[in-house]
Amino acid sequence: MGVPAFYRWLSNRYPKIVKDVVEDDVQVINGVEVPVDTSQPNPNGVEFDNLYLDMNGIIHPCFHPEDRPDPTTEEEVFLTMFDYIDRLFAIVRPRKLLYMAIDGVAPRAKMNQQRSRRFRAAQEAEEREREEEKLREEFAKQGIKVPKKDRTAVFDSNVITPGTPFMHRLSVALQYYVHLRLNGDPGWRGVKVILSDANAPGEGKHKIMAYIREQRGLPGYSPNTRHCIYGLDADLIMLALATHEPRFAILREVGRGGVGCGVGVSWGERGGCWPPGPRLASLREVGGGVHEACWGVEVAKKPYQFLLVNVLREYLERDLGVPTPSPLDKERVFDDFVFMCFFVGNDFLPHMPTLEIREQAIELLVHTYKQLLPSMGHLVEDQPRI
């Protein structure tokens, strides 16, 4: 979900908040892969204390990965997920905490939206199934041999819902994975691991933020703790600003582009050739219309970027700061910015019809805010922060 176009707007307006990730490559020695030693210093020149994973941003891509064929069993999904977490852990290399949060039962408004979206997804999948059966019948009438369609046990991603048997098996698999890494990977040694599965209510990102706020209120908490959160939603930027943590970074994918063979028909941002996934496996021999080499296409490794919230805080302090009768509280300025962004949409809340990010809505809000701040004061009521 998130806020469409917000990340692009922010990175264009404040370019120095984005930093490309530097990764150590997995080495192959005598045909054996040697994993990255995560106990070594971080190649990005910064050491993080805590890493938080919004797991739904990992689970869904593992159902339809871009760098390999779609999985056909739950075991393949779990293995893909473990590889995904390994790569994120190797990028950030947290030294104190790894917090993995899976979406639990969502608030009522979000639940209504999810229900309509998933009913629509099930209906569209049924329509695609009927269309494919019609095509198979037409090919059969023309005497074209069509391979049988591979049935997959993980075709329906609607099982990624709190309360399903799949989510229970996923929780057990992640517990096994954590146990394996804590006992066998030197980079995990001394790291506290917390797994909040789908049995705990609330969305993963909000459970993470509640944990951070709770830790801020404990005695002995260090204000210099370095946090890094991975997630695909743009509203993580607003949530990170709302924590008022001075050392915060968001790990994001640069894009979803791939490298296709150049022969098949393009199928969107994912790259590659049409038809993708299992459909390509079943129809690649039909009439020679699909390039034979498309099935083994090599997809580029997705790069990542850090969004530096501490640099964004400096940008906002300079951009929104205006002379006022009383001293300006920069923390309240950040709260005001988050509040204003609610009007252009926030997760399941629709944006105002007259405000669209692509039509300079945030620039209008910022300009109006700077004009009225000296006379009206801050938008958000000052409250004690934990």
C-alpha positions in Angstrom: 0.0 0.0 0.0 1.7 3.2 1.1 1.5 6.6 -0.6 1.8 6.5 -4.4 4.6 8.7 -5.9 5.7 10.0 -2.5 9.1 8.3 -2.5 9.8 9.6 -6.0 8.8 13.1 -5.0 10.9 13.1 -1.9 14.0 11.7 -3.6 13.8 14.3 -6.4 13.3 17.2 -4.1 15.9 16.1 -1.5 18.4 14.0 -3.5 21.0 13.6 -0.8 18.7 11.5 1.3 19.3 8.5 -1.0 22.5 6.5 -0.8 23.2 3.4 -2.9 23.9 0.2 -1.0 27.3 -1.4 -1.2 27.2 -5.2 -1.1 29.8 -8.0 -0.7 29.3 -10.6 -3.4 29.0 -14.3 -2.6 32.2 -16.0 -3.8 32.3 -19.3 -5.5 35.4 -21.4 -4.8 35.8 -24.8 -6.5 32.1 -24.8 -7.4 31.1 -24.2 -3.8 29.3 -20.9 -2.7 31.0 -19.2 0.2 28.4 -17.0 2.1 29.2 -13.4 3.0 30.9 -13.1 6.4 28.4 -10.7 8.1 30.7 -10.5 11.2 33.0 -8.3 9.2 32.5 -4.4 9.2 29.7 -3.1 7.1 31.0 -2.1 3.6 28.7 0.9 3.6 30.8 2.6 6.3 28.1 2.6 9.0 27.3 0.1 11.7 23.7 -0.4 12.5 22.4 -1.6 15.9 18.9 -2.7 15.0 17.3 -4.1 11.9 13.5 -4.3 11.5 11.9 -6.3 8.7 8.3 -5.7 7.6 7.9 -9.3 6.6 4.9 -8.9 4.3 7.3 -6.9 2.0 9.3 -10.1 1.8 6.6 -12.8 1.8 4.7 -11.5 -1.2 7.7 -11.1 -3.6 8.8 -14.6 -2.6 5.5 -16.0 -4.0 6.3 -14.3 -7.4 10.1 -13.8 -7.4 11.8 -11.9 -10.2 15.1 -13.7 -10.3 13.9 -17.3 -10.6 10.8 -19.2 -11.7 7.7 -19.0 -9.5 7.9 -21.6 -6.7 5.6 -24.6 -6.9 5.7 -25.7 -3.3 5.7 -24.0 0.1 9.2 -25.4 0.8 10.5 -23.4 -2.2 8.7 -20.3 -0.9 10.3 -20.7 2.5 13.8 -21.2 1.0 13.4 -18.1 -1.2 12.3 -16.2 1.8 15.4 -17.4 3.8 17.7 -16.2 0.9 15.9 -12.9 0.9 16.4 -12.4 4.7 20.1 -13.5 4.4 20.7 -10.8 1.8 19.1 -8.1 3.8 21.0 -9.1 6.9 24.2 -9.1 5.0 23.5 -5.5 3.8 22.6 -4.1 7.2 24.6 -6.4 9.5 22.8 -5.4 12.8 24.8 -5.9 15.9 22.1 -5.9 18.6 18.6 -6.6 17.4 16.7 -8.2 14.5 13.0 -7.7 14.6 10.8 -9.5 12.1 7.1 -8.5 12.1 4.4 -10.2 10.1 1.1 -8.5 9.6 -1.6 -9.6 12.1 -5.2 -8.7 12.1 -5.5 -5.2 10.6 -7.7 -2.3 11.7 -11.2 -2.4 10.4 -10.8 0.3 7.7 -7.7 -1.6 6.3 -9.6 -4.9 6.6 -12.4 -3.6 4.4 -10.0 -2.5 1.8 -8.1 -5.8 1.9 -11.3 -7.8 1.6 -12.4 -6.0 -1.6 -8.9 -6.2 -3.1 -8.6 -9.9 -2.4 -12.1 -10.8 -3.7 -11.2 -8.9 -6.9 -7.9 -10.7 -7.2 -9.7 -14.1 -6.8 -12.2 -13.1 -9.5 -9.5 -12.0 -11.9 -7.6 -15.2 -11.3 -10.7 -17.2 -12.1 -11.2 -15.2 -15.3 -7.6 -15.8 -16.4 -8.0 -19.5 -15.8 -11.1 -19.6 -18.1 -9.3 -17.7 -20.8 -6.3 -20.1 -20.7 -8.6 -23.1 -20.9 -10.2 -21.6 -24.0 -6.8 -21.1 -25.6 -5.8 -24.7 -24.8 -9.0 -25.9 -26.4 -8.4 -23.8 -29.6 -4.8 -25.1 -29.8 -6.0 -28.7 -29.4 -8.5 -28.2 -32.2 -5.7 -27.0 -34.5 -3.7 -30.1 -33.7 -1.1 -28.1 -31.7 0.3 -30.2 -28.8 0.0 -28.3 -25.5 1.8 -29.5 -22.4 -0.2 -30.1 -19.3 -0.5 -27.2 -17.0 1.6 -27.5 -13.9 -0.5 -27.2 -10.8 1.2 -25.3 -8.0 0.4 -25.5 -4.3 1.2 -21.8 -3.8 -0.8 -20.3 -6.7 -3.2 -18.3 -4.5 -1.4 -15.5 -2.5 -4.6 -14.9 -0.6 -3.3 -17.5 1.9 -1.1 -14.7 3.2 -3.8 -13.8 5.7 -3.8 -14.0 9.5 -5.4 -17.2 10.7 -4.6 -19.4 7.7 -2.7 -22.7 8.1 -0.1 -21.3 5.8 0.8 -18.5 8.2 1.2 -21.0 11.0 3.6 -23.1 8.9 5.4 -19.9 8.0 5.9 -19.0 11.6 7.3 -22.5 12.4 9.6 -22.2 9.4 11.0 -18.8 10.5 11.6 -20.1 14.0 13.6 -22.9 12.5 15.5 -20.5 10.3 16.4 -18.2 13.2 17.5 -21.1 15.3 19.7 -22.3 12.4 21.4 -18.9 11.9 21.9 -18.2 15.6 23.8 -21.5 15.9 25.7 -21.4 12.7 26.4 -17.9 11.4 29.0 -15.8 13.3 27.4 -12.6 12.2 24.2 -13.5 14.1 26.2 -14.2 17.3 25.0 -11.9 20.1 22.1 -10.5 18.1 18.7 -10.6 19.8 16.0 -11.9 17.5 12.3 -11.1 17.9 9.6 -12.7 15.7 6.2 -11.2 15.9 4.0 -13.5 13.8 0.5 -13.1 12.5 -1.0 -14.1 15.9 -0.1 -10.6 17.2 -2.7 -8.1 16.0 -1.7 -5.0 14.0 0.3 -4.4 10.8 4.0 -5.3 10.9 5.3 -1.7 10.5 3.1 -0.4 13.3 4.2 -3.2 15.6 7.8 -2.2 14.8 7.1 1.4 15.6 5.3 0.5 18.8 8.4 -1.5 19.8 10.7 1.5 19.1 8.6 3.9 21.1 8.5 1.4 24.0 12.3 1.1 24.0 12.7 4.8 24.0 10.9 4.9 27.4 13.1 2.3 29.1 16.0 3.4 31.4 19.4 3.2 29.8 18.2 3.6 26.2 20.8 5.2 24.0 19.6 8.1 21.8 22.5 7.3 19.4 21.0 3.9 18.6 21.2 3.3 14.8 17.9 1.9 13.4 17.3 0.4 9.9 13.9 -0.8 8.7 13.2 -2.7 5.5 9.8 -2.2 3.8 8.2 -1.3 0.5 5.6 1.2 1.8 6.3 4.9 1.4 4.5 5.7 4.6 7.4 4.1 6.5 9.1 7.5 5.8 6.4 9.3 7.8 6.5 6.7 10.6 10.3 7.0 10.8 10.0 10.8 11.1 7.3 10.4 13.7 9.7 8.4 16.0 12.0 11.5 16.3 14.9 9.1 16.3 18.1 11.0 15.1 19.7 8.0 13.5 17.3 6.2 11.3 17.6 4.6 7.8 15.1 2.9 5.5 16.3 0.1 3.2 14.4 0.0 -0.1 14.6 -1.7 -3.5 15.7 0.7 -6.3 13.2 -0.9 -8.7 11.7 -4.0 -10.1 13.4 -4.0 -13.5 14.8 -7.2 -15.0 16.9 -8.2 -18.0 14.9 -10.1 -20.6 16.2 -11.9 -23.7 14.9 -9.1 -26.0 12.9 -11.6 -28.1 9.6 -12.1 -26.3 7.0 -9.4 -25.6 7.7 -7.2 -22.7 5.4 -7.7 -19.7 5.9 -4.6 -17.6 8.3 -3.3 -15.0 9.4 -6.8 -14.0 11.1 -7.3 -17.4 11.6 -10.7 -19.0 9.3 -12.2 -21.7 5.6 -12.9 -22.0 4.1 -15.1 -20.7 5.9 -15.2 -17.3 6.1 -17.8 -14.6 4.2 -21.1 -14.9 2.3 -19.9 -18.0 5.6 -19.6 -19.9 6.6 -23.1 -18.7 3.4 -24.6 -20.2 3.1 -22.6 -23.5 6.7 -22.0 -24.6 6.4 -24.8 -27.2 3.2 -23.6 -28.7 3.6 -22.7 -32.3 7.1 -21.4 -31.8 5.6 -18.0 -30.7 7.6 -17.8 -27.5 11.3 -17.8 -27.5 12.7 -21.1 -26.2 15.5 -19.3 -24.3 13.0 -17.2 -22.4 12.5 -19.9 -19.8 16.1 -19.7 -18.7 16.4 -15.9 -18.8 18.9 -14.4 -16.4 17.4 -11.5 -14.4 19.5 -8.8 -13.0 20.1 -8.7 -9.3 17.9 -6.0 -7.7 20.0 -3.2 -6.2 19.0 -1.5 -3.0 19.2 2.0 -1.5 19.3 3.6 1.9 16.9 6.4 2.5 18.7 8.5 5.3 16.0 9.9 7.6 18.6 11.9 9.5 19.5 13.8 6.3 15.8 14.2 5.5 15.3 15.8 9.0 18.1 18.4 8.1 16.4 19.1 4.7 13.0 19.7 6.3 14.5 21.9 9.1 15.9 24.2 6.4 13.0 23.9 4.0 10.2 24.5 6.4 12.0 26.8 8.9 10.7 30.4 8.8 11.2 33.3 11.3 8.6 33.0 14.1 7.9 35.1 17.2 8.9 32.2 19.4 11.8 29.8 18.9 11.0 27.1 16.3 10.8 23.6 17.6 12.1 21.5 14.7 10.6 18.3 16.1 7.1 19.8 15.9 8.0 20.9 12.3 8.5 17.3 11.5 5.2 16.4 13.0 3.5 19.1 11.0 5.0 17.8 7.8 3.8 14.3 8.5 0.3 15.7 9.3 0.2 17.6 6.0 1.2 14.5 4.0 -2.0 12.8 5.3 -4.0 15.0 2.9 -2.3 13.4 -0.1 -3.0 9.9 1.2 -1.7 7.6 3.9 -1.9 3.9 3.4 -5.7 3.0 3.4 -6.8 6.6 3.8 -7.7 8.2 0.4 -6.2 11.5 -0.5 -8.3 14.6 -0.9 -9.7 14.8 -4.5 -8.1 18.2 -5.1 -4.6 17.2 -3.9 -2.4 15.0 -6.0 1.3 14.5 -5.5 2.0 14.4 -9.2 0.3 17.8 -9.5 2.5 19.6 -7.0 0.1 19.1 -4.0 2.9 18.9 -1.4 4.6 22.0 -2.8 1.3 23.8 -2.3 0.9 22.5 1.2 4.5 23.5 2.1 4.2 27.0 0.6 0.9 27.6 2.5 2.4 26.2 5.7 5.4 28.6 5.6 3.1 31.5 5.0 0.8 30.8 8.0 3.3 29.3 10.5 4.4 32.7 12.0 0.8 33.8 12.7 -1.0 30.5 13.4 1.8 28.4 15.0 2.2 24.7 14.6 -0.5 22.4 13.2 0.1 19.5 15.7 -0.5 20.0 19.4 2.6 19.8 21.4 2.7 16.6 23.4 5.3 15.0 25.6 7.3 12.4 23.6 8.6 9.1 24.8 
